Amino acid sequence: MNLSKGLTYRDAGVDIDAGDELVRRIGPAAKATRRPELLSGLGGFAALARLPEKYAEPVLVTGTDGVGTKLKLAIDHDRHDTVGQDLVAMCVNDVLVTGAEPFLFLDYYATGALNVDVAERVITGIARGCELAGCALVGGETAEMPGFYQAGDYDLAGFCIGVVERSAIIDGSRLAAGDVLIGLPSSGPHSNGYSLIRRLLELQGVTPDAGLLDALMAPTRIYARTVLTVLERHPVHAMAHITGGGILENLPRIFATSEGLAALVDLDTWARPEVFAWLQQAGNIDEDEMLRTFNCGIGFVLAVPADQADAIEATLKELDEAPVRIGRIVEAGTKAGPSERVVG
């Protein structure tokens, strides 16, 4: 390269103008997520917000996550429009289990060379996810790092701040034997197990058709509005986001403040989406491996008092949910039946 005119940042692979264009394009999508508590807009060094006034003793709840290797399928098959919702969901659903209202969201988008069209699709999806969750997209970082990523690749990270009334924190301390486990359906694998999925596709030599891609790329469900409505009307003793580790490793997390209890799950109480049957058959995957890798059709679980279960199910159906009683809280040491698992 002739250096007589001097090097520029663009010569090194970073296009500042492209970054500015991206900020301009995503502005309307971010604006649509704005909440009245915000004191600043996009473009500053940091976001400013006051706490919602409805809380007497507000507690901040934080969570961070990514989308994982589901992004590789998105990149390979030009499916960039929904992975932003995946990012929001993975963070928001984790914060939600404490009873917190999703409040603020920030994203981190990293790539080797910024493709403004792809980045716009991804971040527009993030804004759409924030609208579904009721939180404000208050900022983020777009990092262009030449030589760090392969051509066309990008990575995502998300950061969520929630707010909960201190007296309303859900931590599992009220759990009792006999509580009912109500499962909320997933939309598919959500954002977990994709290294196994991609390995399976590679070993089988399968190029996914549109139908299989639709099933694999279905965006992670955001349960915030549904669950927050339930919490306004009914007591809930504990909640679990069924994410990496599946039911076998996520349900035990609700017992952090309770001793001598376990969760009994009846695997015959719900029908798994067809994509899980295909994955299990195509990969000859053991049942326990399925249950500790994938959500297997249940994306979120509420543990509720037995005498409130009917009313809570009625509320969920009113909200267009399809709740399933998947089991109950039992004493530790309870033996499982043929179609059951006891975890705790």
NORPEZI-V189485 format. One record per helix or strand of 3 or more residues. SS is the DSSP state (H for helix, E for strand). FROM is the first residue (numbers start at 1). LEN is the number of residues. If there is no record, write none. Layout:
# NORPEZI-V189485
SS_FROM_LEN / SS_FROM_LEN
This chain:
# NORPEZI-V189485
H_16_16 / E_58_9 / H_70_7 / H_83_14 / E_101_11 / H_116_18 / E_136_9 / E_154_12 / H_166_3 / E_180_6 / H_194_11 / H_210_8 / H_224_10 / E_238_4 / H_246_10 / E_261_6 / H_267_3 / H_274_10 / H_287_5 / E_298_7 / H_306_13 / E_324_8 / E_340_4
